[in-house]
Amino acid sequence: MRHGKKFNHLGRKTAHRKAMLSNMASSLLLHKRINTTVEKAKALRVYVEPILTRAKTDSTHSRREVFKHLQNKDIVTELFRDIAPKIADRPGGYTRIIRLGNRLGDNAEMCMIELVDFNELYTNEGTKKNTRRSRRGGAKKTEDNVSTEETTAEVVEEATEAKTEATAEVIEEATTTAEVPATEDPTSEALDADDTEKI
């Protein structure tokens, strides 16, 4: 019977449970996703989402409140610098739990908990938006478009000409240095003459 069981104790005493959730929250914020059991992930979601909500307002008080839960300055800095701007527009629901099946040893139900805004597969930031084309007058070019295409073509031609000229100069320098025979140092000749005079 559950009789007022409001949350899962995870088979641990209070201090152990708080330390474990703090460490898991730090790992989640550092790596953006972690693998754990479903029950721990559900407890972690309840623990970390208020922290993320607190991180939206960057003030000394909110930094101290977040540090009270995470106990790691580097993680707090990364949270306010990198994570908070990405989640600023989201009104909650910062984490996602994806079930992965059962663990081989004890058949525990495993999952991956991740930050929603840091998964490129599910977010639309990486995808290119397709523009809708109209059937009317799509093939006509305006004078502005023609002029911009001409100027870009001229810039490309100038760049290729400059590149070919630079490569030609480099080739000329290489051939001229290769053609000049290596002469002996005049100081060494003077030393040889002095040696012969002494003998």
C-alpha positions as CSV (number, residue, x, y, z in Angstrom):
1,M,0.0,0.0,0.0
2,R,1.3,3.5,-0.8
3,H,-0.4,5.4,2.1
4,G,1.0,8.9,1.5
5,K,4.1,7.9,-0.3
6,K,4.7,11.2,-2.1
7,F,8.1,10.5,-3.7
8,N,10.4,7.6,-4.3
9,H,13.1,7.2,-1.7
10,L,15.2,5.2,-4.1
11,G,16.3,2.8,-1.3
12,R,18.5,5.4,0.3
13,K,18.6,7.6,3.4
14,T,18.0,11.3,2.9
15,A,21.7,12.4,2.8
16,H,22.7,9.7,0.4
17,R,19.7,10.5,-1.9
18,K,20.4,14.2,-1.9
19,A,24.1,13.7,-2.7
20,M,23.2,11.2,-5.5
21,L,20.7,13.6,-7.1
22,S,23.2,16.5,-6.8
23,N,25.9,14.5,-8.6
24,M,23.5,13.2,-11.2
25,A,22.3,16.8,-11.9
26,S,25.9,18.0,-12.2
27,S,26.6,15.2,-14.7
28,L,23.4,16.0,-16.7
29,L,24.3,19.7,-16.9
30,L,27.9,18.9,-17.9
31,H,27.3,16.2,-20.5
32,K,23.7,17.2,-21.5
33,R,22.6,13.6,-21.3
34,I,23.1,10.6,-19.0
35,N,22.0,7.0,-18.9
36,T,20.4,5.8,-15.7
37,T,17.4,3.8,-14.4
38,V,13.9,5.1,-15.1
39,E,13.1,5.7,-11.4
40,K,16.3,7.7,-10.8
41,A,15.6,9.7,-14.0
42,K,12.1,10.6,-12.8
43,A,13.5,11.7,-9.4
44,L,16.3,13.6,-11.2
45,R,13.7,15.4,-13.4
46,V,11.9,16.6,-10.3
47,Y,15.2,17.7,-8.8
48,V,16.8,19.5,-11.7
49,E,13.9,21.3,-13.4
50,P,13.4,23.9,-10.6
51,I,17.2,24.5,-10.8
52,L,17.0,25.2,-14.5
53,T,14.0,27.5,-13.9
54,R,16.0,29.4,-11.3
55,A,19.0,29.7,-13.7
56,K,16.9,31.8,-16.2
57,T,17.3,34.9,-14.1
58,D,21.0,35.6,-13.7
59,S,21.5,37.3,-10.3
60,T,23.7,36.7,-7.4
61,H,20.9,35.3,-5.4
62,S,19.9,32.8,-8.0
63,R,23.5,31.7,-8.5
64,R,23.8,31.1,-4.8
65,E,20.6,29.1,-4.7
66,V,21.7,26.9,-7.6
67,F,25.1,26.4,-6.0
68,K,23.4,25.2,-2.8
69,H,22.0,22.3,-4.8
70,L,24.9,21.5,-7.2
71,Q,28.0,22.3,-5.0
72,N,30.2,22.8,-8.1
73,K,31.3,26.3,-9.3
74,D,32.3,25.1,-12.8
75,I,28.9,23.5,-13.4
76,V,27.1,26.6,-12.1
77,T,29.2,28.8,-14.4
78,E,28.4,26.6,-17.4
79,L,24.7,26.5,-16.5
80,F,24.4,30.3,-16.4
81,R,26.7,30.9,-19.4
82,D,25.7,28.2,-21.9
83,I,22.5,26.4,-20.8
84,A,20.4,29.3,-19.5
85,P,20.3,31.3,-22.8
86,K,19.1,28.3,-24.7
87,I,16.3,27.5,-22.3
88,A,15.2,31.1,-21.8
89,D,12.1,30.8,-24.1
90,R,11.0,27.4,-22.8
91,P,8.3,27.6,-20.1
92,G,9.3,24.3,-18.4
93,G,9.8,20.7,-19.6
94,Y,13.6,21.1,-20.0
95,T,14.4,17.4,-19.8
96,R,13.3,14.3,-21.9
97,I,13.4,10.7,-20.8
98,I,13.9,8.1,-23.5
99,R,13.6,4.5,-22.5
100,L,16.3,2.1,-23.6
101,G,15.2,-1.3,-22.5
102,N,16.3,-3.5,-19.5
103,R,19.7,-3.9,-18.0
104,L,21.3,-7.3,-18.4
105,G,22.5,-7.8,-14.8
106,D,19.4,-7.1,-12.8
107,N,16.8,-6.4,-15.5
108,A,16.3,-2.8,-14.3
109,E,14.5,-0.6,-16.7
110,M,17.1,1.8,-18.2
111,C,16.6,5.2,-19.9
112,M,18.5,8.2,-21.1
113,I,17.6,11.6,-19.6
114,E,18.7,14.6,-21.7
115,L,18.3,18.3,-21.9
116,V,15.7,19.0,-24.6
117,D,17.4,22.0,-26.2
118,F,20.7,20.2,-26.7
119,N,19.6,17.4,-28.9
120,E,20.2,18.3,-32.6
121,L,18.1,15.4,-33.9
122,Y,14.9,16.7,-32.4
123,T,15.4,20.4,-32.6
124,N,14.9,22.3,-35.9
125,E,17.9,24.5,-35.7
126,G,20.1,22.3,-37.9
127,T,17.5,21.8,-40.6
128,K,17.2,24.2,-43.6
129,K,13.8,25.8,-44.1
130,N,12.3,25.3,-47.5
131,T,10.7,28.3,-49.0
132,R,7.3,28.0,-50.6
133,R,7.4,28.8,-54.3
134,S,4.5,30.5,-55.9
135,R,3.2,29.5,-59.3
136,R,2.8,33.1,-60.5
137,G,5.9,34.9,-61.9
138,G,8.5,32.7,-60.3
139,A,10.8,32.7,-63.3
140,K,11.0,36.5,-63.8
141,K,14.1,38.2,-62.6
142,T,14.1,41.7,-61.3
143,E,16.7,44.3,-62.2
144,D,18.1,44.2,-58.6
145,N,18.6,40.4,-58.8
146,V,20.4,40.7,-62.1
147,S,22.7,43.5,-60.9
148,T,23.7,41.6,-57.8
149,E,24.4,38.4,-59.8
150,E,26.6,40.5,-62.2
151,T,28.6,42.1,-59.3
152,T,29.1,38.7,-57.6
153,A,30.3,37.2,-60.9
154,E,32.8,40.2,-61.3
155,V,34.1,39.7,-57.7
156,V,34.6,36.0,-58.4
157,E,36.5,36.7,-61.6
158,E,38.8,39.2,-59.9
159,A,39.6,36.8,-57.1
160,T,40.5,34.0,-59.5
161,E,42.7,36.3,-61.5
162,A,44.5,37.5,-58.4
163,K,45.0,33.9,-57.3
164,T,46.5,32.8,-60.7
165,E,48.8,35.9,-60.7
166,A,50.1,35.0,-57.2
167,T,50.7,31.4,-58.1
168,A,52.6,32.5,-61.2
169,E,54.9,34.8,-59.1
170,V,55.6,32.0,-56.7
171,I,56.6,29.7,-59.6
172,E,58.9,32.4,-61.1
173,E,60.6,32.9,-57.8
174,A,61.1,29.2,-57.3
175,T,62.6,28.7,-60.8
176,T,65.0,31.7,-60.5
177,T,66.4,30.5,-57.2
178,A,66.9,27.0,-58.6
179,E,68.8,28.4,-61.7
180,V,71.4,30.4,-59.8
181,P,74.5,28.2,-59.1
182,A,75.7,28.1,-55.6
183,T,79.0,30.1,-55.3
184,E,81.6,29.6,-52.6
185,D,81.9,32.1,-49.9
186,P,84.7,34.7,-50.7
187,T,85.9,34.7,-47.1
188,S,86.7,31.0,-47.3
189,E,88.8,31.7,-50.5
190,A,90.8,34.4,-48.7
191,L,91.5,32.0,-45.8
192,D,92.7,29.3,-48.2
193,A,95.1,31.8,-49.9
194,D,96.5,32.8,-46.5
195,D,97.1,29.1,-45.6
196,T,99.0,28.5,-48.8
197,E,101.2,31.6,-48.3
198,K,102.2,30.3,-44.8
199,I,103.3,27.0,-46.2
